Amino acid sequence: MLGQTRIRVMTLVRRFGKVKLALAGLAFLALLITPFLLQLKSIEVEIDGQVKSVRTIFSTVGGALEHTRLGIYPEDAVVPSRETRLSQGMVIHVTRSVPVKLSVDGKTYEGRTVAATVGEALKDLSERYQLDLKEVDEVNYPRTDTLPAGTELAVRRSIPVKVQADGKEYDTYMAPRPVAEALAKLNLTLGALDKVSLPLDHILEPNDRVQVVRVVEKIEQIKTEIPYQTVAQPANFPVGLPDKVVKRGANGVQEQTIKLVLEDGKEVDRQVLAQRVALAPVNQVVSRGTQTSISRGGTVVNFKRAYQMRATAYCEPGGRTATGTPVRWGIVAVDPRVIPLGSKVYVEGYGQAEALDVGGAIKGNKIDVYMDSEEAARSWGVRSVIVYVQ
């Protein structure tokens, strides 16, 4: 009986020692975690349209997000920034980035971006990878399109190109391509006869100039006049005097079928395909003087030609003519371009004379006859005469 009692007492002692040991361990553990529990903060993370509650011991936004199970990527947009120190109850907004591939210059870049549109994504990736992409570079999607996850973007770098067509000049940028494709991109359709300054299969190079010449062929019916001919019949009046119309002439009409070639609206060639006389011309018949001699006062005057002239008279006693001869009856002033100075002439109503003088007002078919007195000159006045040049 006594032995059993000793065993029970020893068992209780051992058990009590283990309890004390366990309590001591718990106390030690409490001492270790208490500082961490004092730093623990509760925050909320707004992501994917939901709000997640998170408890963390980290002191910055970035540190807290990195050690969550929310799958945060370095490219995700975080507000406030990752360097911001946490505070109790802070609300953090996270915008998910999406994966995207970018092909340019024969290389492929894979990354993530928070850009909402293709254009924004290109700007983000260009800066990140130092690609220096330009707004004029060509992309396989419109830059204003939204950017779905997994989008594969392909960029073709553009070069400056000048195109001249239809009176306009297109100073533009586009990726190197055949001339034919470049014109189609600019909505320029070529006609069957149009000319292009570069071959259509030529691959554009920087600062190439492409000129389009519009070529048009037109068939036209053209009417033109056929001038009438003048037929002269000899007549019995002095040679040199104006012809007398016996029968008036009339122009004819010729019809032609013409093929015209126009380049940019300007005629460069024409070809007569057919022609016919629609109305024949009518010759004009005139009487033409053939007389070279006349009889005046029983004297025959031979001459080379006659002129119908406007005759005036002058008187300058003691004066001299343009040829240096003293003025006298039988001297006349003429236009040397019509009657050469020194010519002998016969003036109707005046008689035989010599062309030895000129006058400032005597031009063309005009003559000024010399009179011995002012009274005779005034009496002569102005009259129309026939002058025969011998």
C-alpha positions in Angstrom: 0.0 0.0 0.0 2.8 2.4 0.9 4.7 1.6 -2.3 1.7 2.5 -4.6 1.4 5.8 -2.8 5.0 6.7 -3.6 4.6 5.9 -7.3 1.5 8.1 -7.5 3.3 11.0 -5.9 6.3 10.8 -8.2 4.0 10.7 -11.3 2.3 13.9 -10.2 5.7 15.6 -9.7 6.8 14.7 -13.2 3.6 15.8 -14.7 3.7 19.1 -12.9 7.3 19.7 -14.2 6.2 19.2 -17.8 3.4 21.7 -17.3 5.8 24.3 -16.0 8.1 23.6 -18.9 5.2 24.0 -21.4 4.1 27.3 -19.7 7.7 28.5 -19.8 7.9 27.8 -23.6 4.6 29.5 -24.3 5.8 32.5 -22.4 9.1 32.6 -24.3 7.2 32.3 -27.6 4.9 35.2 -26.6 7.9 37.3 -26.0 9.2 36.5 -29.5 6.0 37.3 -31.5 4.8 40.2 -29.5 6.9 42.8 -31.4 5.5 41.4 -34.7 2.0 41.4 -33.5 2.4 45.0 -32.5 3.6 45.9 -36.1 0.7 44.0 -37.8 -1.5 46.3 -39.9 -4.8 45.7 -41.7 -5.1 47.1 -45.2 -7.5 46.7 -48.1 -6.4 46.0 -51.7 -8.8 46.9 -54.5 -8.0 44.6 -57.5 -9.9 42.9 -60.3 -13.0 44.7 -59.3 -12.9 43.3 -55.8 -11.7 44.5 -52.4 -9.4 42.1 -50.5 -8.5 42.5 -46.8 -4.9 41.9 -46.0 -3.0 41.8 -42.7 0.7 42.4 -43.0 3.8 43.2 -41.0 5.6 44.9 -43.9 6.1 48.7 -43.7 5.7 49.6 -47.4 3.0 49.1 -50.0 5.4 47.2 -52.3 6.5 44.9 -49.5 2.9 44.1 -48.5 1.8 43.4 -52.0 4.8 41.2 -52.8 4.0 38.8 -50.0 0.3 38.3 -50.7 -1.2 35.6 -52.8 -2.9 38.1 -55.1 -0.3 37.5 -57.9 1.0 41.0 -58.2 3.4 41.7 -61.2 6.1 44.3 -61.1 4.4 46.0 -64.1 1.0 46.3 -62.3 0.1 49.9 -61.6 -0.2 50.6 -57.8 -1.7 53.6 -56.1 -0.3 54.8 -53.8 3.2 53.9 -55.1 5.1 50.9 -53.9 7.5 53.1 -51.9 4.7 54.5 -49.8 4.8 53.6 -46.1 1.8 51.6 -44.9 -0.7 52.9 -42.4 -3.5 51.2 -40.6 -6.6 50.8 -42.8 -4.9 52.0 -46.0 -6.7 51.3 -49.3 -4.4 50.3 -52.2 -5.6 50.3 -55.8 -4.0 47.8 -58.2 -4.5 47.9 -62.0 -3.5 44.6 -63.5 -1.0 44.6 -66.4 -1.6 42.4 -69.3 0.9 40.3 -71.3 1.8 41.6 -74.7 4.3 40.7 -77.5 6.0 43.3 -79.7 7.8 42.5 -82.9 10.0 45.2 -84.5 13.3 45.2 -86.4 13.3 41.4 -86.6 13.2 41.0 -82.8 10.3 40.0 -80.4 9.9 41.6 -77.0 7.6 40.0 -74.4 6.4 42.0 -71.4 3.4 43.3 -69.5 1.8 46.7 -69.5 -1.1 48.5 -67.9 -1.7 50.6 -71.1 -5.4 50.7 -72.1 -4.8 51.2 -75.8 -2.4 50.0 -78.5 -0.9 53.4 -78.8 -0.3 53.7 -75.1 1.3 50.2 -75.0 3.6 51.1 -77.9 4.8 54.2 -76.0 5.3 52.2 -72.8 7.2 49.4 -74.5 9.3 51.9 -76.6 10.5 53.7 -73.5 11.1 50.5 -71.6 13.2 48.8 -74.3 14.6 52.1 -75.8 13.1 51.3 -79.2 12.4 55.0 -80.2 9.2 54.1 -81.9 7.5 57.0 -83.8 3.9 57.9 -84.2 4.3 57.5 -88.0 5.5 53.9 -87.7 3.0 51.3 -88.9 1.3 48.9 -86.5 -0.9 45.9 -87.3 -3.7 47.4 -85.0 -5.1 50.9 -84.9 -3.4 52.8 -82.1 -6.8 53.7 -80.6 -7.9 50.1 -80.2 -8.2 48.7 -76.7 -5.4 46.3 -75.7 -6.6 42.7 -74.8 -4.3 40.4 -72.9 -1.9 38.5 -75.2 -2.0 41.0 -78.0 0.8 40.5 -80.5 1.9 43.8 -81.9 4.0 44.1 -85.1 5.6 47.4 -85.9 7.1 48.4 -89.3 9.3 51.5 -89.2 8.2 54.2 -91.6 10.3 56.3 -94.0 9.5 59.7 -95.6 8.0 59.5 -99.0 6.7 62.1 -101.5 3.9 61.3 -104.0 2.6 63.8 -106.6 -0.7 63.0 -108.3 -3.8 64.8 -109.5 -2.4 68.2 -108.8 -1.6 67.3 -105.1 1.6 66.5 -103.3 1.5 63.9 -100.5 4.3 64.4 -98.1 3.9 61.3 -95.9 5.5 58.5 -94.0 5.0 54.8 -94.6 6.8 51.5 -94.2 9.0 50.4 -97.2 6.7 48.7 -99.7 6.3 48.4 -103.5 5.2 51.6 -105.3 2.0 49.9 -106.3 1.1 49.2 -102.7 2.1 52.7 -101.6 -0.3 54.2 -104.2 -3.1 51.9 -103.1 -2.5 52.9 -99.5 -3.0 56.6 -100.5 -6.2 55.6 -102.4 -4.6 56.4 -105.7 -6.0 54.2 -108.5 -4.0 53.9 -111.7 -5.6 54.0 -115.1 -4.5 51.7 -117.9 -2.5 54.4 -119.6 -1.2 56.3 -116.5 2.5 56.8 -116.1 4.5 56.4 -112.9 8.0 57.8 -112.4 9.2 54.7 -110.6 8.6 51.0 -111.4 5.5 49.6 -109.6 7.6 46.8 -108.0 10.3 49.2 -106.8 10.6 49.0 -103.0 10.4 52.5 -101.6 13.5 54.0 -100.0 13.8 57.1 -97.8 12.9 60.4 -99.6 11.8 58.6 -102.8 9.6 60.8 -105.0 6.8 59.2 -106.9 5.1 61.1 -109.7 1.8 59.9 -111.2 0.9 61.3 -114.7 -2.7 60.8 -115.7 -2.9 59.8 -119.4 -6.2 60.1 -121.2 -7.0 59.4 -124.9 -10.0 61.2 -126.4 -11.6 60.9 -129.8 -13.0 64.2 -131.0 -14.7 65.5 -134.1 -13.2 68.8 -135.1 -14.4 71.2 -137.8 -11.9 73.6 -139.3 -12.3 76.3 -142.0 -10.8 75.8 -145.5 -9.8 79.3 -146.6 -11.0 80.3 -150.0 -8.6 81.2 -152.8 -8.5 84.4 -154.7 -8.5 84.2 -158.5 -7.5 87.4 -160.3 -8.8 88.3 -163.7 -6.9 91.0 -165.8 -8.8 94.2 -166.1 -8.4 97.5 -168.0 -7.4 99.8 -165.1 -4.0 100.9 -163.8 -1.8 98.2 -162.2 -1.4 98.8 -158.4 -4.9 100.1 -157.7 -7.1 97.9 -155.4 -8.7 94.8 -156.9 -12.3 94.9 -157.7 -14.4 92.0 -156.4 -16.3 90.3 -159.1 -17.5 87.4 -157.0 -17.1 87.0 -153.3 -15.4 83.9 -151.9 -16.6 81.7 -149.1 -14.5 79.5 -146.7 -15.2 75.8 -146.8 -15.5 73.4 -143.8 -13.3 70.3 -143.1 -14.3 67.7 -140.6 -11.6 65.6 -138.9 -11.7 62.7 -136.5 -8.8 63.3 -134.1 -7.3 61.1 -131.4 -5.9 63.3 -128.6 -3.5 62.2 -125.9 -3.6 64.3 -122.7 -1.1 64.1 -119.8 -2.5 65.7 -116.7 -4.9 67.6 -118.8 -2.4 68.9 -121.3 -2.3 67.8 -124.9 0.9 66.0 -125.8 -0.1 64.3 -129.1 -2.8 64.3 -131.7 -3.4 61.9 -134.6 -5.8 62.4 -137.5 -7.8 59.2 -137.9 -10.1 60.5 -140.7 -11.0 63.6 -142.5 -13.5 64.9 -145.1 -14.5 68.1 -146.8 -18.0 68.8 -145.5 -18.3 72.1 -147.5 -16.1 73.0 -150.4 -14.7 76.6 -150.4 -15.8 79.0 -153.1 -13.1 81.0 -154.8 -13.2 84.8 -154.8 -12.9 86.3 -158.2 -11.4 89.8 -158.6 -10.5 92.1 -161.4 -6.8 93.2 -161.2 -5.5 96.2 -163.1 -3.0 95.6 -165.8 -2.6 99.1 -167.4 0.9 100.5 -167.4 0.2 103.6 -169.5 -2.3 106.4 -169.7 -2.9 109.3 -172.1 -3.2 112.8 -170.6 -3.5 115.9 -172.7 -2.3 114.1 -175.7 0.7 112.8 -173.8 1.3 109.2 -173.0 2.4 108.5 -169.4 4.1 105.2 -168.8 4.2 104.0 -165.2 5.2 101.0 -163.1 2.3 101.2 -160.7 -0.4 103.5 -159.5 -1.6 104.4 -156.0 -4.8 105.9 -154.7 -3.6 108.7 -152.4 -4.8 111.5 -150.2 -3.3 114.7 -151.5 -2.7 118.0 -149.8 -0.8 121.1 -150.9 1.9 123.4 -149.4 3.8 126.5 -150.2 7.1 127.6 -148.7 8.7 130.3 -150.9 12.5 130.2 -150.7 12.5 126.9 -148.9 14.5 123.7 -149.7 13.4 120.1 -149.9 14.7 117.2 -147.8 17.0 116.4 -150.8 18.4 120.0 -150.8 16.6 121.1 -153.9 14.9 124.6 -153.8 11.2 124.2 -153.7 9.2 124.9 -156.9 6.2 123.8 -158.8 6.5 120.1 -159.8 8.0 118.9 -156.4 5.9 116.7 -154.2 6.6 115.3 -150.7 6.1 111.6 -150.2 6.6 108.8 -147.7 9.9 107.2 -148.9 8.7 103.8 -147.7 6.0 104.0 -150.4 7.5 106.1 -153.1 11.3 106.3 -153.2 12.8 109.8 -153.2 13.9 110.9 -156.7 11.0 109.0 -158.3 9.2 110.7 -161.2 5.4 110.7 -160.7 2.3 111.9 -162.4 -0.4 113.2 -160.1 -3.9 113.4 -161.4 -5.1 117.0 -161.3 -1.5 118.3 -160.8 0.6 116.8 -163.5 4.2 115.7 -163.9 6.3 115.9 -160.7 9.3 114.6 -158.8 9.3 113.0 -155.3 12.0 115.2 -153.7 10.6 116.1 -150.3 9.2 114.5 -147.2 6.8 115.8 -144.4 6.1 114.9 -140.8 2.5 114.2 -141.6 3.1 112.5 -144.9 2.9 108.8 -144.0 1.7 105.9 -146.0 -0.6 106.7 -149.0 -0.3 110.4 -148.6 1.3 113.1 -150.9 1.9 116.8 -150.5 2.1 118.8 -153.8 4.0 122.1 -154.0 2.0 125.2 -155.0 3.5 128.6 -156.0 1.1 130.5 -153.8 -0.7 130.1 -150.5 -4.0 130.8 -152.4 -3.3 128.0 -154.8 -2.5 125.7 -151.9 -5.7 126.6 -150.1 -7.6 126.2 -153.3 -6.2 122.6 -153.7 -7.4 121.6 -150.3 -7.5 117.9 -149.6 -8.5 115.5 -152.3 -8.2 111.9 -153.4 -6.0 111.4 -156.4 -4.2 108.7 -158.4 -0.5 108.9 -158.4 1.4 107.1 -161.2 5.0 106.1 -160.3 7.1 106.1 -163.4 
